[in-house]
Amino acid sequence: MAKKRASHRRPARDSAPSKETAGHPGLVITRFGAKLDVEDEDGEVRRCTSRRRLDDIVCGDRVIWQPTMENKGVVIERLPRDTLLSRPDDRGRVKSVAANLNQIIVTSVVKGSLTEHYRLNNALIDHYLVAAEHQGITPVLVINKADLLHPDDLKQLEIDTAPYRDIGYTVLHTSTKIEKELARLEQQLANHSSVFVGESGVGKSSLINALLPQAAIRTGEISAHSGKGKHTTTTTVLYHLPCGGDLIDSPGVREFGLVITAQAEIAHGFKEFRRYLGQCRFNNCTHLHEPNCAIIKAVEAGEIQTARYQSYQRMMMPKAD
């Protein structure tokens, strides 16, 4: 018998199948090779297969499925996506990870303190922000473990993150130990479909566990269903948040990299650059050294932050093989 999950978002009822097919709307909760867990409109999750031409289905996809024997099913159609999150695999090939996200939670921490080399890793933060912009998914900057900071460090953190707010990013300071700050994060996640990203050690797993105490239970259920040990499972899974949104947890994407095919796309990933793009003297301007470059002029005029421009310069440097 199919299991029923507590759910806060159902497959959209206006996501009707095409005229060539007939079936039921569903939401892909997770995927194991050729097997899919699909949640129907009533919150029941069924183990499904998919037609061979639909081998690109990922977690978060909206699909049309038909029932088969023993309360299982077959996916016959993938509905159009709003967004698609991708990352490079070990060989540098682009791999699709999750669909229909509208928020990337870029998670970072402050290293040290004012007296011990206080440092906010702006370069890495900018890397993630550009990657999120390139994916077409709204990034939100979260500085975690705020409870570990000295009051003077918190004041400095406000100063250091103000430039991100000035260019339109939402910035939150969080801690799993401070209920008020965790509540702010929950409010930001409500009614969105989100994923956490950030370097190892910034507390992403702790935040996810605080937001989703049932996640460990679901991981165990999925592991039992798939036949894999729960400690070896690295599958991308969609969870419904108590606050009303969805959270896609993907161990393989938490530390995701840039998926950019041309250097020109890096400049577009800096949102404050966009108003100046196309105004340079040369159409193929790299915004690094060319005369009459609109970006360089904006930096010199204080219209673009020097630190952000320096991040751009680093990203444009050739990568070592």
C-alpha positions in Angstrom: 0.0 0.0 0.0 1.3 3.4 -0.9 2.5 5.5 2.0 1.0 8.9 2.8 3.2 11.8 3.7 2.4 15.0 5.6 2.5 17.5 2.8 2.3 21.3 2.4 2.5 21.5 -1.3 0.6 19.4 -3.8 1.2 19.1 -7.5 -0.6 22.0 -9.1 -4.1 20.9 -10.3 -3.8 23.1 -13.3 -0.7 21.1 -14.4 -2.9 19.0 -16.7 -1.5 16.3 -19.0 -1.2 16.9 -22.7 -3.9 15.9 -25.0 -1.8 12.9 -26.1 -1.7 11.4 -22.6 -4.0 10.7 -19.7 -2.9 10.4 -16.1 -2.5 12.1 -12.8 -0.3 15.0 -11.8 2.5 14.2 -9.4 5.6 15.7 -7.8 8.9 13.8 -7.9 10.2 13.5 -4.3 13.3 11.5 -5.1 14.9 9.3 -7.7 16.9 6.1 -7.4 18.3 5.2 -10.8 15.3 4.2 -12.9 12.9 4.4 -9.9 11.1 7.5 -8.9 9.1 8.3 -5.7 6.2 10.4 -6.9 3.7 12.2 -4.6 0.2 12.5 -5.9 -2.5 15.1 -5.2 -3.6 13.4 -2.0 -0.1 13.3 -0.5 0.5 9.6 -1.2 4.0 8.6 -2.5 4.2 5.8 -5.0 7.2 4.1 -6.4 7.2 4.6 -10.1 9.2 3.8 -13.2 9.4 6.1 -16.2 9.3 5.7 -19.9 12.7 5.4 -21.5 12.6 8.8 -23.2 12.1 10.4 -19.8 15.5 9.5 -18.3 16.2 13.2 -17.5 13.6 13.5 -14.7 15.0 14.9 -11.4 13.8 15.7 -7.9 11.3 18.5 -7.9 9.9 17.8 -11.4 6.2 17.9 -12.0 5.1 14.9 -13.9 2.1 12.9 -15.2 1.9 9.3 -14.0 -0.4 6.4 -14.5 -1.2 3.7 -11.9 0.0 0.1 -12.4 -0.4 -3.0 -10.3 0.3 -3.1 -6.6 -0.1 0.6 -6.0 2.8 1.5 -8.2 3.0 3.6 -11.3 4.7 4.7 -14.4 5.6 8.3 -15.3 4.5 9.1 -18.9 5.2 12.8 -19.1 7.4 15.5 -17.6 5.7 18.9 -17.4 7.6 22.1 -18.2 10.1 23.3 -15.7 10.4 26.8 -14.2 14.1 26.4 -13.3 16.7 23.6 -13.4 19.6 23.4 -10.9 22.8 21.9 -12.4 26.3 21.3 -11.3 29.5 19.9 -12.8 30.3 16.3 -12.1 33.7 14.8 -11.5 34.5 15.0 -15.2 33.3 18.5 -15.6 30.1 17.5 -17.4 26.9 19.4 -16.5 24.5 17.2 -14.4 20.9 18.2 -13.7 20.1 17.9 -9.9 16.8 19.5 -9.1 13.9 21.2 -10.8 11.5 24.1 -10.0 13.6 25.7 -7.3 13.1 29.4 -6.7 15.6 30.0 -3.9 19.2 29.1 -3.3 20.3 29.6 0.4 24.0 30.6 0.2 25.4 29.6 3.6 28.6 31.0 5.1 30.2 31.7 8.4 32.6 34.2 9.9 36.1 32.8 10.4 38.0 33.9 13.5 37.1 37.1 15.4 38.1 40.7 15.5 41.2 39.8 17.6 41.8 36.5 15.7 41.8 37.4 12.1 38.1 38.1 11.7 37.2 37.2 8.1 34.1 36.9 6.0 34.9 34.9 2.9 33.5 37.4 0.4 35.3 35.7 -2.6 33.5 32.4 -2.0 30.2 34.1 -1.2 30.5 36.0 -4.5 31.3 32.7 -6.3 28.0 31.2 -5.0 26.0 34.3 -5.8 27.2 34.4 -9.4 26.5 30.6 -9.8 23.0 31.1 -8.4 22.4 34.1 -10.7 23.6 32.0 -13.7 21.1 29.3 -12.8 18.3 31.9 -12.8 17.4 31.1 -9.1 17.2 33.8 -6.5 20.0 33.6 -3.9 19.6 34.5 -0.2 22.8 35.0 1.8 22.8 33.3 5.3 25.6 33.9 7.8 25.3 30.9 10.2 26.6 30.3 13.7 26.0 33.9 14.8 25.8 32.7 18.4 29.5 32.2 18.3 30.3 35.8 17.5 31.4 38.5 20.0 29.0 41.5 20.0 31.8 43.6 18.3 32.0 40.9 15.6 28.3 41.1 15.0 28.6 44.9 14.5 31.4 44.3 12.0 29.3 41.6 10.3 26.5 44.1 9.8 29.0 46.5 8.1 30.5 43.7 6.0 27.2 42.4 4.7 25.6 45.8 4.1 27.0 46.0 0.6 25.1 42.8 -0.3 21.9 44.3 1.0 22.7 47.5 -1.0 22.7 45.6 -4.3 19.4 43.9 -3.4 20.3 40.6 -1.7 18.5 39.4 1.4 21.0 38.7 4.2 20.1 36.7 7.3 22.2 35.9 10.4 21.3 32.5 11.8 21.9 30.0 14.5 20.3 26.7 15.4 20.6 27.8 19.1 18.8 31.1 18.8 15.1 30.5 18.2 14.4 34.0 17.0 17.0 33.8 14.2 15.8 30.3 13.2 12.3 31.7 12.9 13.5 34.4 10.5 15.0 31.7 8.3 11.8 29.7 8.4 9.9 32.8 7.4 12.2 33.3 4.4 11.7 29.6 3.3 7.9 29.7 3.7 6.1 29.2 0.4 9.4 28.8 -1.6 11.2 25.8 -3.0 14.8 26.1 -1.7 18.2 24.4 -1.5 21.1 25.0 0.8 24.6 25.5 -0.7 28.0 26.4 0.9 31.4 25.1 1.8 31.8 22.3 4.2 31.7 23.2 7.9 29.3 26.1 7.7 26.5 24.2 9.4 24.1 23.5 6.5 23.3 20.0 7.9 22.6 21.4 11.3 20.2 24.0 9.9 18.4 21.4 7.8 18.0 19.1 10.8 16.6 22.0 12.9 14.2 22.9 10.2 13.3 19.3 9.4 13.5 17.0 12.4 11.6 14.4 10.3 14.4 14.4 7.6 16.3 11.6 9.4 13.2 9.5 9.6 12.5 10.0 5.8 16.2 9.2 5.0 15.8 5.9 6.9 12.5 5.1 5.1 14.0 5.9 1.7 17.1 3.8 2.4 14.9 0.8 3.5 12.8 1.2 0.3 15.8 1.4 -2.0 17.8 -1.3 -0.2 20.7 1.1 0.5 22.1 1.8 4.0 21.0 5.1 5.3 24.6 6.2 5.9 25.6 5.6 2.3 22.6 7.3 0.7 23.5 10.5 -1.2 20.2 10.9 -3.0 18.5 14.2 -3.6 15.2 14.4 -1.6 12.4 16.9 -1.5 10.9 17.6 2.0 7.8 19.6 2.8 8.6 22.3 5.5 6.2 22.8 8.4 6.2 26.5 7.5 4.7 25.8 4.1 7.6 25.7 1.7 9.7 22.9 0.2 13.3 22.1 0.9 15.4 20.0 -1.5 18.3 18.4 0.3 21.1 17.3 -2.1 24.5 16.3 -0.6 26.0 16.5 -4.1 24.9 20.1 -4.6 25.6 21.6 -1.2 29.1 22.5 -2.4 28.2 23.2 -6.0 30.4 25.0 -8.5 30.0 27.4 -11.3 28.3 26.0 -14.5 29.4 28.7 -16.9 30.3 28.1 -20.6 31.6 31.6 -21.5 33.5 34.3 -19.6 30.9 36.8 -20.7 28.4 35.0 -18.5 30.4 35.7 -15.4 29.9 39.5 -15.8 26.1 38.9 -16.1 26.2 37.0 -12.8 27.2 40.2 -11.0 23.7 41.8 -10.9 25.0 45.3 -10.3 27.1 45.0 -13.5 24.1 44.5 -15.8 23.0 48.1 -16.2 26.5 48.8 -17.6 26.8 45.8 -19.9 26.7 46.8 -23.6 28.0 50.3 -22.9 31.7 49.6 -23.3 33.7 50.7 -26.3 34.4 47.2 -27.4 31.6 44.6 -27.9 33.9 41.8 -26.6 35.1 43.8 -23.6 36.3 41.6 -20.8 36.0 44.5 -18.3 39.5 43.9 -17.1 41.8 46.3 -18.9 40.1 47.7 -22.0 39.9 51.5 -22.5 36.5 53.1 -22.1 35.1 50.1 -20.2 31.8 51.0 -18.6 32.3 48.6 -15.7 35.8 49.9 -14.9 34.5 53.5 -15.0 31.6 52.5 -12.6 34.1 51.0 -10.2 36.3 54.2 -10.3 33.1 56.3 -9.7 32.2 54.2 -6.7 29.0 52.9 -8.4 30.3 49.3 -8.2 32.0 48.1 -5.0 35.8 47.5 -5.4 35.6 44.2 -3.4 32.9 42.8 -5.8 35.0 43.9 -8.8 38.0 42.2 -7.4 35.9 39.0 -7.0 35.0 39.3 -10.7 38.7 39.7 -11.6 39.6 36.5 -9.7 36.8 34.6 -11.4 38.0 35.7 -14.8 41.6 34.4 -14.2 42.4 31.3 -16.2 42.0 28.1 -14.2 44.9 25.8 -13.8 44.5 22.4 -15.4 
